[in-house]
């Protein structure tokens, strides 16, 4: 079912990439990367060294104008997918007497997943309390801080640290809108989201902003968040809900403030809509 610009899969839908196989693959990759780079942390340094120029002692791409534009554009593109849901939510808060312009479940799914993956789990949690220095500031790349493996939070970074990548998580979050694409386009949408995440993450490594484990784990964490959110909202019988339920809940929540505004401005208010 398509609702005003977003594809809302039926309760029984199990799209490719959001089924158990996709989850098992993501968890297996997470385990392999975590163990291998935990046992051999120098691999992170070797991969970062591919982008480092020992003669100038810099990451050359960091100074590239087009690369900086591409980095900014990637974040604008990712957030653009969330903008319709955010706008529909704001409009509903202002006019709760009108139906949502976007699928209610799509609003919850997209906004919750981007807030969790690109906000709470990265910037407010790990990047704040996990003191791993970025490649550009470690001694191996002409910096002044000691390199630490991904699993060690005791690095010298104080704030906005390396693990894990917020921009990588935001780029891979485009898997969420891909999950709502029409079934015929969904495999292509997933592929596009993965490529977008890989390219954006590669740029972050090339700038010396993140190690491989920072961006790869960011992508895997984001996928797992999206997988469970999709299952809870669309698939699992005990937790799934309807677009109408979201619309009714937002109407109940915002209607008192709306009616108060109407009275303050001397406008007539009709009976509350049935929810």
C-alpha positions as CSV (number, residue, x, y, z in Angstrom):
1,X,0.0,0.0,0.0
2,X,1.3,3.4,-1.0
3,X,0.3,6.4,1.2
4,X,1.1,9.8,-0.1
5,X,4.7,9.3,-1.2
6,X,5.8,6.5,1.1
7,X,5.3,2.8,0.5
8,X,3.8,1.2,3.6
9,X,4.3,-2.6,3.4
10,X,1.4,-4.8,4.6
11,X,1.7,-6.5,8.0
12,X,2.8,-9.8,6.3
13,X,5.4,-8.2,4.1
14,X,9.0,-9.5,4.6
15,X,11.1,-7.5,2.1
16,X,14.6,-8.6,1.1
17,X,17.2,-7.3,3.5
18,X,14.7,-6.8,6.4
19,X,14.2,-10.5,7.0
20,X,16.1,-12.8,9.3
21,X,18.7,-13.6,6.7
22,X,19.7,-10.0,6.5
23,X,19.9,-9.7,10.3
24,X,22.1,-12.8,10.6
25,X,24.4,-11.6,7.9
26,X,24.8,-8.2,9.7
27,X,25.4,-9.8,13.0
28,X,28.0,-12.2,11.5
29,X,29.8,-9.4,9.8
30,X,29.8,-7.5,13.1
31,X,31.3,-10.5,14.9
32,X,34.0,-11.1,12.3
33,X,35.0,-7.4,12.1
34,X,35.0,-7.1,15.8
35,X,37.1,-10.1,16.5
36,X,39.6,-9.7,13.6
37,X,40.2,-6.0,14.3
38,X,40.2,-6.7,18.0
39,X,42.9,-9.3,17.7
40,X,44.8,-7.4,15.0
41,X,44.2,-3.7,15.7
42,X,47.1,-2.7,13.4
43,X,44.8,-3.5,10.5
44,X,43.0,-0.3,11.2
45,X,46.2,1.6,11.0
46,X,47.2,-0.1,7.7
47,X,43.9,0.8,6.1
48,X,44.1,4.4,7.3
49,X,47.7,4.6,6.0
50,X,46.4,4.1,2.4
51,X,45.1,7.7,2.5
52,X,48.0,9.2,4.4
53,X,50.9,11.0,2.6
54,X,54.1,10.5,4.7
55,X,55.9,13.3,2.9
56,X,53.5,16.0,3.7
57,X,52.3,14.2,6.9
58,X,48.7,14.8,6.0
59,X,45.6,13.2,4.6
60,X,45.6,15.0,1.3
61,X,42.0,14.5,0.5
62,X,41.1,16.5,3.6
63,X,42.1,19.7,1.9
64,X,40.2,18.9,-1.4
65,X,37.4,21.3,-2.1
66,X,35.3,18.8,-4.1
67,X,35.7,16.1,-1.4
68,X,34.4,18.6,1.2
69,X,31.4,19.4,-0.9
70,X,30.7,15.7,-1.4
71,X,30.9,15.2,2.3
72,X,28.4,18.0,3.0
73,X,26.1,16.9,0.2
74,X,26.0,13.3,1.5
75,X,24.5,14.5,4.8
76,X,22.0,16.8,3.1
77,X,20.9,13.9,0.9
78,X,20.4,11.6,3.9
79,X,18.4,14.1,5.9
80,X,16.4,15.0,2.8
81,X,14.8,11.5,3.1
82,X,13.6,12.4,6.6
83,X,12.4,15.9,5.8
84,X,8.9,14.9,4.4
85,X,8.1,13.0,7.6
86,X,9.4,15.8,9.8
87,X,7.4,18.4,7.8
88,X,4.2,16.2,8.1
89,X,4.7,15.9,11.8
90,X,5.0,19.7,12.2
91,X,1.9,20.3,10.1
92,X,0.0,17.8,12.2
93,X,1.0,19.6,15.4
94,X,-0.2,22.9,13.9
95,X,-3.4,21.4,12.4
96,X,-4.3,18.2,14.2
97,X,-7.8,18.4,12.7
98,X,-6.4,17.4,9.3
99,X,-5.1,13.9,8.4
100,X,-1.4,13.2,8.1
101,X,0.2,14.0,4.8
102,X,2.5,11.0,5.1
103,X,2.0,7.5,6.3
104,X,1.9,7.5,10.1
105,X,4.1,4.4,10.4
106,X,6.6,5.8,7.9
107,X,6.9,8.9,10.1
108,X,7.5,6.9,13.3
109,X,9.9,4.5,11.5
110,X,12.0,7.1,9.7
111,X,12.3,9.6,12.5
112,X,12.9,7.1,15.3
113,X,15.6,5.2,13.4
114,X,17.5,8.3,12.4
115,X,17.3,9.8,15.9
116,X,18.6,6.6,17.4
117,X,21.3,5.6,14.9
118,X,22.6,9.1,13.9
119,X,21.9,10.9,17.1
120,X,21.6,9.0,20.4
121,X,23.8,6.0,19.8
122,X,26.5,8.0,18.1
123,X,26.9,11.6,19.2
124,X,25.1,11.4,22.6
125,X,26.6,8.0,23.7
126,X,29.6,6.5,22.1
127,X,31.3,9.6,20.6
128,X,30.9,11.3,23.9
129,X,32.1,8.6,26.3
130,X,34.3,6.4,24.0
131,X,37.7,8.2,24.0
132,X,39.1,6.7,20.8
133,X,41.2,9.3,18.9
134,X,40.7,9.9,15.2
135,X,43.3,8.8,12.7
136,X,44.4,12.4,12.0
137,X,45.5,12.9,15.6
138,X,47.3,9.7,16.4
139,X,51.1,9.5,16.5
140,X,51.3,7.1,13.5
141,X,49.9,9.9,11.4
142,X,51.9,12.9,12.8
143,X,49.5,13.5,15.7
144,X,50.1,13.6,19.4
145,X,47.7,11.0,20.8
146,X,48.1,7.2,21.2
147,X,46.2,4.9,18.9
148,X,43.7,2.5,20.6
149,X,41.7,-0.4,19.1
150,X,38.0,-0.1,18.6
151,X,37.1,-1.9,21.8
152,X,39.1,0.3,24.1
153,X,37.3,3.4,25.4
154,X,40.3,4.7,27.3
155,X,41.8,6.8,24.5
156,X,43.0,10.4,24.9
157,X,40.1,12.0,23.0
158,X,37.9,14.2,25.2
159,X,34.9,15.0,22.9
160,X,33.6,14.3,19.5
161,X,35.7,11.1,19.3
162,X,36.2,8.6,16.6
163,X,34.1,5.6,17.6
164,X,31.8,5.2,16.0
165,X,31.1,7.4,12.9
166,X,28.1,9.6,13.1
167,X,28.3,10.5,9.4
168,X,28.7,6.8,8.5
169,X,25.6,6.0,10.6
170,X,23.7,8.8,8.9
171,X,24.7,7.6,5.4
172,X,23.8,4.0,6.1
173,X,20.5,5.1,7.6
174,X,19.2,5.6,4.0
175,X,18.5,1.8,4.3
176,X,15.4,2.9,6.3
177,X,13.7,4.8,3.4
178,X,14.9,2.0,1.1
179,X,12.9,-0.5,3.2
180,X,9.7,1.5,2.4
181,X,10.3,1.6,-1.4
182,X,7.8,-0.2,-3.6
183,X,8.6,-4.0,-3.7
184,X,9.8,-3.9,-7.4
185,X,12.3,-1.1,-6.6
186,X,13.3,-2.3,-3.1
187,X,16.4,-4.3,-4.1
188,X,17.7,-1.4,-6.1
189,X,17.0,1.0,-3.3
190,X,18.9,-1.2,-0.8
191,X,21.8,-1.4,-3.2
192,X,21.8,2.3,-3.6
193,X,21.7,2.9,0.1
194,X,24.6,0.5,0.7
195,X,26.7,2.1,-2.0
196,X,25.9,5.6,-0.6
197,X,27.0,4.4,2.9
198,X,30.2,2.9,1.6
199,X,31.2,6.0,-0.4
200,X,30.4,8.3,2.4
201,X,32.3,6.1,4.9
202,X,35.2,5.9,2.5
203,X,35.4,9.7,2.4
204,X,35.5,9.8,6.1
205,X,38.5,7.4,6.1
206,X,40.2,9.4,3.4
207,X,39.9,12.6,5.4
208,X,41.6,10.9,8.4
209,X,38.3,11.3,10.3
210,X,37.6,7.7,11.1
211,X,39.1,4.2,11.1
212,X,37.6,1.3,9.2
213,X,36.1,-0.1,12.3
214,X,34.4,3.2,13.1
215,X,32.5,3.3,9.8
216,X,31.8,-0.4,9.4
217,X,30.4,-0.8,12.9
218,X,28.4,2.4,12.4
219,X,26.8,0.8,9.4
220,X,26.1,-2.5,11.1
221,X,24.7,-0.8,14.2
222,X,22.4,1.3,12.0
223,X,21.2,-1.7,10.1
224,X,20.3,-3.6,13.3
225,X,18.4,-0.6,14.6
226,X,16.5,-0.3,11.4
227,X,15.8,-4.0,11.3
228,X,14.3,-4.2,14.8
229,X,12.3,-0.9,14.3
230,X,10.9,-2.3,11.0
231,X,10.0,-5.6,12.7
232,X,8.3,-3.8,15.6
233,X,6.3,-1.4,13.5
234,X,5.4,-3.5,10.5
235,X,5.9,-7.2,11.2
236,X,5.6,-8.5,14.7
237,X,1.9,-8.9,15.6
238,X,2.3,-7.9,19.3
239,X,3.9,-4.5,18.5
240,X,2.8,-3.5,15.0
241,X,0.3,-0.8,14.5
242,X,-1.6,1.1,11.8
243,X,-1.2,4.4,10.1
244,X,-4.6,5.3,11.5
245,X,-3.4,4.7,15.0
246,X,-0.5,7.1,14.6
247,X,-2.8,9.7,13.1
248,X,-5.3,9.3,16.0
249,X,-2.6,9.5,18.7
250,X,-1.2,12.7,17.2
251,X,-4.7,14.2,16.9
252,X,-5.4,13.5,20.6
253,X,-2.0,14.8,21.6
254,X,-2.1,18.1,19.7
255,X,-5.9,18.9,19.7
256,X,-6.0,20.7,23.1
257,X,-3.3,23.2,22.1
258,X,-5.0,23.7,18.7
259,X,-8.4,24.5,20.3
260,X,-6.7,26.8,22.8
261,X,-5.0,28.7,20.0
262,X,-8.4,29.0,18.1
263,X,-10.1,30.4,21.2
264,X,-7.3,32.9,21.9
265,X,-7.6,34.2,18.3
266,X,-11.4,34.3,18.5
267,X,-11.9,31.7,15.9
268,X,-14.7,29.2,16.0
269,X,-13.9,25.6,16.9
270,X,-16.0,22.8,15.7
271,X,-16.4,19.4,17.5
272,X,-13.2,17.4,18.0
273,X,-12.7,14.9,15.2
274,X,-13.5,11.4,16.0
275,X,-10.4,9.3,16.5
